[in-house]
């Protein structure tokens, strides 16, 4: 605890509130959102595919949420949008357990995705505003650690308290969001912010239309985004289809799934730093290739796991793949990004979240039609298939660079 206090003391009080709030929200959300598919399966007559579409509606909305959030924060200010997003999320989590109509559930899931993406994008921008540049990387690393600590401890605590997949977990999450909104509002009133949280009017701002135009004109970026969508189908909402399978196939499956989520979170917390350091000389395609193969191996492991130990081992393999893939996707985009439109390219990269909508729906469809083994094998194949898009995009980039009069030298370590 003292170490955490010393770590946070170097940041602005609002940044401290945001990090601690992130940890608390992740802790309670980990008891509810990963179990939404299980909850709907128990309390409604909806099919696996429909449930997958409902859960995936959140990531679908988040695909454009960052863009919309940026536009709204320009007009209304970051404080207003952050407070409104948290209050909206509090209401949504309560309504999720009161509504059974599939259309309304789909709408609520979309609102949750939009509000979450609004708050995430704007809060990170505000943290950047109030933090010196030389401390921002460490600040965002601390935030990422807080997220994964919450998701590591949340499912385990929920399982021990008997909250996993229950309505109480959703009520608790909604209450925490509301409490967080009030604490943040008090913090805004008591703590001065040099930059009041308004947009700086950067030329790199992105709209939905401009992002679509960027993708349409840049074939290299398009192939990288298609690869990212394919991988996000596999890992973006993995908890949805895994929870549906485990809860049906294993005794005390819901509790087992809680521990699998904790294994996922603890693996990231414990292994992210050493793995990143060990593989820091590798970039882009090499690490994405390794990560995709580990995704595929983990999915095959899920398909043929006959006991809890094998499931946990498969989860560790899958999570290491995630540790490799997520930062590498951004690194690869960074390689092809022109300096003057860096913000636009990173904004366009958010379209990969479309895979978070496709994944639960497709997995649910295969699970209900052909069973769990076929579902996991299909996800394994999609993971490997994504490498074709990345390879094509990188080949085009190499050709473009070799034909240009001036350009950065090719790094062979990033190539196939």
Secondary structure, 3 states (H helix, E strand, C coil): CHHHHHHHHCCCHHHHHHHHHHHHHHHHHCCCHHHHHHHHHHHCCCCHHHHHHHHHHHHHHHHHHHHHHHHHHHHHCHHHHHHHHHHHHHHHHHHCCCCCCHHHHHHHHHHHHHHHHHHHHHHHHHHHHCCCHHHHHHHHHHHHHHHHHHHHHHHHHHHHHCCCCCHHHHHHHHHHHHHHHHHHHHHHHHCCCCCCCCCCCCCCCCCHHHHHHHHHHCHHHHHHHHHHHHHHHHHCCHHHHHHHHHHHHCCCHHHHHHHHHHHHHHHHHHHHHHHHHHCCCCCCHHHHHHHHHHHHHHHHHHHHCCCHHHHHHHHHHHHHHHHHHHHHHHHHHHHHCCHHHHHHHHHHHHHHHHHHHHHHHHHHHHHHHHCHHHHHHHHHHHHHHHHHHHHHHHHHHHHHHHHCCCCCCCCHHHCC
